[in-house]
Amino acid sequence: MNLQDLAQIKAELLCYGVRLDSNAREKGIIKNSYLFDGGFVHAAHFLVGEIVVNTCVSEKFCEDSPYEITWEDDRALLSKNGAYLCDIEILPLPKWCLEKIDGHEIGDYLRPHSLSCISCCPKLKCTYFKDGQQCKFCSLESCSLDGNDLDLVLSASTVAKMIEKALEQNPNYEIAFSGGTCSGEDRSAVYFSQICELVTKGRKDKNRISVEIAPPEKDIYIERLFNSGASALIMNIEIANEDERKRICPGKATIPLSRYIDAFKKAIDVFGKGNVSSVLIAGLQPADEVIDFCKTLISIGVVPTIIPFKPLNNSLMSEHEITDSNELLQIARKVGKLLISKGLFARKQSGCTKCGGCSLETVFQLAY
């Protein structure tokens, strides 16, 4: 299967999700007990060849997906509209995810998103949920619903111990930190810096770490993240159109786009060209607006990541229409070419962006 075919399949899986028949569900849960843990943070992770796909399996919109996974002769088979396409591998859950640290199961906060990257979301709390100003596409705080007794914010020391346990079994893991936005001027930079310092302390070969936060009010927090051991910084704009941004992200839109641009420039100075990235969402804004804003980011040295909108359960946009996969492909191809023309490569950045499970940039750059 060539890269174009793989990109098409991945784009459709990202946009439409996938169904699993009863046999595949049973076998899948054996491989990964978190497989059907839906929501904003983790979804489910698969390998199509060597391509990582982070797609939804338990959200309501997946029921209408043309894609289905069946299980035959100890193989997971991916089909579209009943026709077999290829084998697909369910990313297995390492045993360390089921261990407990300070009374918390590691997998509730820390899991592999690819064979080489673990995603850590130790801060399941966002300041904008408190007054109904959360991003309307987000279901982050639903992680604590449905009977899950989870702490919304873990201590830095507990998180560091969880990461140590993972690194004992695979010392080459890259680490991707994310979580809800805090109301303080540092936007959680201090919290993540503390974790980075604990994780990297005494390590001769430091792991590559990405941190996702909103732009802090002061640039010193960007410097602190870098000095604490972070090697990539992610600040997600999501919606490029200012009016739509205020409508869809009422709380986060109080941070003006001008501050994002200034923070990006500072981050490039500190982390270096190509080590800063930002998510933009396809399907909630015109494709041309997304591409135009990507041109601005790329000119600064920032790597855009294009992720399709998904109508997640428990979000305020759960009934919104899904993203058209052809539009996602159109945007990702153009952005991929723009990145290559400027010598920027998503797969060369640490952590989350390099993993590429949620987007297509790494697929289009495999030939380079």
Salt bridges, closest charged atoms under 4 A:
GLU12 OE1 - LYS80 NZ 2.94
ASP37 OD2 - ARG111 NH2 2.61
GLU68 OE2 - ARG19 NH1 3.85
ASP87 OD1 - ARG75 NH2 2.79
GLU99 OE1 - LYS165 NZ 3.55
ASP102 OD2 - LYS161 NZ 2.98
ASP151 OD2 - HIS104 NE2 3.43
GLU164 OE1 - ARG203 NH2 2.99
GLU168 OE1 - LYS165 NZ 3.65
GLU174 OE2 - ARG208 NE 3.44
GLU174 OE2 - LYS354 NZ 2.98
GLU185 OE2 - LYS218 NZ 3.61
GLU217 OE2 - ARG187 NH2 3.89
ASP219 OD1 - ARG259 NH2 2.87
GLU223 OE2 - LYS266 NZ 2.71
GLU238 OE1 - LYS252 NZ 3.08
GLU242 OE2 - ARG245 NH1 3.30
GLU244 OE1 - ARG247 NH2 2.71
GLU319 OE2 - LYS60 NZ 3.91
